[in-house]
Amino acid sequence: LIAEYSRIFEEGLIALLSTRYYKKRVLMNQVYNEYIKDKDHVHMNATKWTSLTGFTHYLSKLGVVQAEFVNDMWWVTYHDNQDVTLQRMERERAANQAESSEAVLRANLRRQIENGKGEAVQISAAALVALSQAPEMKLSVGDTKRKRGGNVFGAEDSDSD
């Protein structure tokens, strides 16, 4: 029974830290006071922790919070180490990286197009000059003197009429 109440108490306080005080430095007493405002909260007396200091040490050892004891008060900063959050952060980082890479590619392509316009005109002029100086070529399609019964490869058909 104590283990169940401890779990409920822990989940409730962590939920409050993760939603209201996400990655913010806050007094643990302030978080606890807000938690007990809920009329359906689990009292700390029903848990395995005898004090808020003990519970703060527990959360710190789990790595859920970074705890500091300053001027006789516990300050905590919630650290979300859950796999889902880490995966979301990795996806966001990859998306940002992809967007920046895409932007760089677009800028390079735009620059190449601008640079390429002048080159295309120069290449076209050079190609026209080369074509005008080239000797005339004739191309004939089909062989009018082909023997009857021969095939395209020069061998005679085995089935002659």
Disulfide bonds with the S-S distance in Angstrom:
none
